[in-house]
Amino acid sequence: MTTVGQKYKCAVCTNEVVVTKDGVGVLACCGRPMEPIGEGFECK
């Protein structure tokens, strides 16, 4: 489950994303799950 504001990073290409909408599933990049790295910014 992803929650608004969570920040994820790809260990392969170093892309980073901030979740803007709650959801289920796994964020993936470069064929691998992305790793949570903390909180990003608050989305409205």
Phi and psi restraints in degrees (range 20) as a CNS / XPLOR table:
assign (resid 1 and name C) (resid 2 and name N)
       (resid 2 and name CA) (resid 2 and name C) 1.0 -105.1 20.0 2
assign (resid 2 and name N) (resid 2 and name CA)
       (resid 2 and name C) (resid 3 and name N) 1.0 148.4 20.0 2
assign (resid 2 and name C) (resid 3 and name N)
       (resid 3 and name CA) (resid 3 and name C) 1.0 -125.6 20.0 2
assign (resid 3 and name N) (resid 3 and name CA)
       (resid 3 and name C) (resid 4 and name N) 1.0 142.8 20.0 2
assign (resid 3 and name C) (resid 4 and name N)
       (resid 4 and name CA) (resid 4 and name C) 1.0 -50.9 20.0 2
assign (resid 4 and name N) (resid 4 and name CA)
       (resid 4 and name C) (resid 5 and name N) 1.0 132.4 20.0 2
assign (resid 4 and name C) (resid 5 and name N)
       (resid 5 and name CA) (resid 5 and name C) 1.0 97.9 20.0 2
assign (resid 5 and name N) (resid 5 and name CA)
       (resid 5 and name C) (resid 6 and name N) 1.0 -17.0 20.0 2
assign (resid 5 and name C) (resid 6 and name N)
       (resid 6 and name CA) (resid 6 and name C) 1.0 -67.1 20.0 2
assign (resid 6 and name N) (resid 6 and name CA)
       (resid 6 and name C) (resid 7 and name N) 1.0 146.1 20.0 2
assign (resid 6 and name C) (resid 7 and name N)
       (resid 7 and name CA) (resid 7 and name C) 1.0 -117.8 20.0 2
assign (resid 7 and name N) (resid 7 and name CA)
       (resid 7 and name C) (resid 8 and name N) 1.0 135.5 20.0 2
assign (resid 7 and name C) (resid 8 and name N)
       (resid 8 and name CA) (resid 8 and name C) 1.0 -127.7 20.0 2
assign (resid 8 and name N) (resid 8 and name CA)
       (resid 8 and name C) (resid 9 and name N) 1.0 151.9 20.0 2
assign (resid 8 and name C) (resid 9 and name N)
       (resid 9 and name CA) (resid 9 and name C) 1.0 -134.7 20.0 2
assign (resid 9 and name N) (resid 9 and name CA)
       (resid 9 and name C) (resid 10 and name N) 1.0 141.3 20.0 2
assign (resid 9 and name C) (resid 10 and name N)
       (resid 10 and name CA) (resid 10 and name C) 1.0 -84.0 20.0 2
assign (resid 10 and name N) (resid 10 and name CA)
       (resid 10 and name C) (resid 11 and name N) 1.0 128.1 20.0 2
assign (resid 10 and name C) (resid 11 and name N)
       (resid 11 and name CA) (resid 11 and name C) 1.0 -73.4 20.0 2
assign (resid 11 and name N) (resid 11 and name CA)
       (resid 11 and name C) (resid 12 and name N) 1.0 -16.6 20.0 2
assign (resid 11 and name C) (resid 12 and name N)
       (resid 12 and name CA) (resid 12 and name C) 1.0 -89.9 20.0 2
assign (resid 12 and name N) (resid 12 and name CA)
       (resid 12 and name C) (resid 13 and name N) 1.0 -57.6 20.0 2
assign (resid 12 and name C) (resid 13 and name N)
       (resid 13 and name CA) (resid 13 and name C) 1.0 -105.7 20.0 2
assign (resid 13 and name N) (resid 13 and name CA)
       (resid 13 and name C) (resid 14 and name N) 1.0 -2.5 20.0 2
assign (resid 13 and name C) (resid 14 and name N)
       (resid 14 and name CA) (resid 14 and name C) 1.0 67.6 20.0 2
assign (resid 14 and name N) (resid 14 and name CA)
       (resid 14 and name C) (resid 15 and name N) 1.0 15.5 20.0 2
assign (resid 14 and name C) (resid 15 and name N)
       (resid 15 and name CA) (resid 15 and name C) 1.0 -60.4 20.0 2
assign (resid 15 and name N) (resid 15 and name CA)
       (resid 15 and name C) (resid 16 and name N) 1.0 145.2 20.0 2
assign (resid 15 and name C) (resid 16 and name N)
       (resid 16 and name CA) (resid 16 and name C) 1.0 -124.5 20.0 2
assign (resid 16 and name N) (resid 16 and name CA)
       (resid 16 and name C) (resid 17 and name N) 1.0 144.4 20.0 2
assign (resid 16 and name C) (resid 17 and name N)
       (resid 17 and name CA) (resid 17 and name C) 1.0 -134.0 20.0 2
assign (resid 17 and name N) (resid 17 and name CA)
       (resid 17 and name C) (resid 18 and name N) 1.0 151.2 20.0 2
assign (resid 17 and name C) (resid 18 and name N)
       (resid 18 and name CA) (resid 18 and name C) 1.0 -117.7 20.0 2
assign (resid 18 and name N) (resid 18 and name CA)
       (resid 18 and name C) (resid 19 and name N) 1.0 130.2 20.0 2
assign (resid 18 and name C) (resid 19 and name N)
       (resid 19 and name CA) (resid 19 and name C) 1.0 -71.7 20.0 2
assign (resid 19 and name N) (resid 19 and name CA)
       (resid 19 and name C) (resid 20 and name N) 1.0 128.4 20.0 2
assign (resid 19 and name C) (resid 20 and name N)
       (resid 20 and name CA) (resid 20 and name C) 1.0 -110.3 20.0 2
assign (resid 20 and name N) (resid 20 and name CA)
       (resid 20 and name C) (resid 21 and name N) 1.0 -6.4 20.0 2
assign (resid 20 and name C) (resid 21 and name N)
       (resid 21 and name CA) (resid 21 and name C) 1.0 -149.4 20.0 2
assign (resid 21 and name N) (resid 21 and name CA)
       (resid 21 and name C) (resid 22 and name N) 1.0 129.0 20.0 2
assign (resid 21 and name C) (resid 22 and name N)
       (resid 22 and name CA) (resid 22 and name C) 1.0 -56.4 20.0 2
assign (resid 22 and name N) (resid 22 and name CA)
       (resid 22 and name C) (resid 23 and name N) 1.0 147.4 20.0 2
assign (resid 22 and name C) (resid 23 and name N)
       (resid 23 and name CA) (resid 23 and name C) 1.0 -167.6 20.0 2
assign (resid 23 and name N) (resid 23 and name CA)
       (resid 23 and name C) (resid 24 and name N) 1.0 176.3 20.0 2
assign (resid 23 and name C) (resid 24 and name N)
       (resid 24 and name CA) (resid 24 and name C) 1.0 -113.4 20.0 2
assign (resid 24 and name N) (resid 24 and name CA)
       (resid 24 and name C) (resid 25 and name N) 1.0 159.8 20.0 2
assign (resid 24 and name C) (resid 25 and name N)
       (resid 25 and name CA) (resid 25 and name C) 1.0 110.2 20.0 2
assign (resid 25 and name N) (resid 25 and name CA)
       (resid 25 and name C) (resid 26 and name N) 1.0 -172.5 20.0 2
assign (resid 25 and name C) (resid 26 and name N)
       (resid 26 and name CA) (resid 26 and name C) 1.0 -121.0 20.0 2
assign (resid 26 and name N) (resid 26 and name CA)
       (resid 26 and name C) (resid 27 and name N) 1.0 130.8 20.0 2
assign (resid 26 and name C) (resid 27 and name N)
       (resid 27 and name CA) (resid 27 and name C) 1.0 -75.3 20.0 2
assign (resid 27 and name N) (resid 27 and name CA)
       (resid 27 and name C) (resid 28 and name N) 1.0 132.7 20.0 2
assign (resid 27 and name C) (resid 28 and name N)
       (resid 28 and name CA) (resid 28 and name C) 1.0 -134.6 20.0 2
assign (resid 28 and name N) (resid 28 and name CA)
       (resid 28 and name C) (resid 29 and name N) 1.0 151.1 20.0 2
assign (resid 28 and name C) (resid 29 and name N)
       (resid 29 and name CA) (resid 29 and name C) 1.0 -151.6 20.0 2
assign (resid 29 and name N) (resid 29 and name CA)
       (resid 29 and name C) (resid 30 and name N) 1.0 143.5 20.0 2
assign (resid 29 and name C) (resid 30 and name N)
       (resid 30 and name CA) (resid 30 and name C) 1.0 54.8 20.0 2
assign (resid 30 and name N) (resid 30 and name CA)
       (resid 30 and name C) (resid 31 and name N) 1.0 31.6 20.0 2
assign (resid 30 and name C) (resid 31 and name N)
       (resid 31 and name CA) (resid 31 and name C) 1.0 76.4 20.0 2
assign (resid 31 and name N) (resid 31 and name CA)
       (resid 31 and name C) (resid 32 and name N) 1.0 10.2 20.0 2
assign (resid 31 and name C) (resid 32 and name N)
       (resid 32 and name CA) (resid 32 and name C) 1.0 -132.3 20.0 2
assign (resid 32 and name N) (resid 32 and name CA)
       (resid 32 and name C) (resid 33 and name N) 1.0 152.6 20.0 2
assign (resid 32 and name C) (resid 33 and name N)
       (resid 33 and name CA) (resid 33 and name C) 1.0 -63.4 20.0 2
assign (resid 33 and name N) (resid 33 and name CA)
       (resid 33 and name C) (resid 34 and name N) 1.0 142.6 20.0 2
assign (resid 33 and name C) (resid 34 and name N)
       (resid 34 and name CA) (resid 34 and name C) 1.0 -80.6 20.0 2
assign (resid 34 and name N) (resid 34 and name CA)
       (resid 34 and name C) (resid 35 and name N) 1.0 152.4 20.0 2
assign (resid 34 and name C) (resid 35 and name N)
       (resid 35 and name CA) (resid 35 and name C) 1.0 -100.1 20.0 2
assign (resid 35 and name N) (resid 35 and name CA)
       (resid 35 and name C) (resid 36 and name N) 1.0 133.4 20.0 2
assign (resid 35 and name C) (resid 36 and name N)
       (resid 36 and name CA) (resid 36 and name C) 1.0 -67.5 20.0 2
assign (resid 36 and name N) (resid 36 and name CA)
       (resid 36 and name C) (resid 37 and name N) 1.0 137.0 20.0 2
assign (resid 36 and name C) (resid 37 and name N)
       (resid 37 and name CA) (resid 37 and name C) 1.0 -125.6 20.0 2
assign (resid 37 and name N) (resid 37 and name CA)
       (resid 37 and name C) (resid 38 and name N) 1.0 11.1 20.0 2
assign (resid 37 and name C) (resid 38 and name N)
       (resid 38 and name CA) (resid 38 and name C) 1.0 126.2 20.0 2
assign (resid 38 and name N) (resid 38 and name CA)
       (resid 38 and name C) (resid 39 and name N) 1.0 -157.2 20.0 2
assign (resid 38 and name C) (resid 39 and name N)
       (resid 39 and name CA) (resid 39 and name C) 1.0 -99.9 20.0 2
assign (resid 39 and name N) (resid 39 and name CA)
       (resid 39 and name C) (resid 40 and name N) 1.0 142.4 20.0 2
assign (resid 39 and name C) (resid 40 and name N)
       (resid 40 and name CA) (resid 40 and name C) 1.0 -94.2 20.0 2
assign (resid 40 and name N) (resid 40 and name CA)
       (resid 40 and name C) (resid 41 and name N) 1.0 -110.8 20.0 2
assign (resid 40 and name C) (resid 41 and name N)
       (resid 41 and name CA) (resid 41 and name C) 1.0 -127.7 20.0 2
assign (resid 41 and name N) (resid 41 and name CA)
       (resid 41 and name C) (resid 42 and name N) 1.0 162.5 20.0 2
assign (resid 41 and name C) (resid 42 and name N)
       (resid 42 and name CA) (resid 42 and name C) 1.0 -78.6 20.0 2
assign (resid 42 and name N) (resid 42 and name CA)
       (resid 42 and name C) (resid 43 and name N) 1.0 128.7 20.0 2
assign (resid 42 and name C) (resid 43 and name N)
       (resid 43 and name CA) (resid 43 and name C) 1.0 -104.5 20.0 2
assign (resid 43 and name N) (resid 43 and name CA)
       (resid 43 and name C) (resid 44 and name N) 1.0 140.8 20.0 2
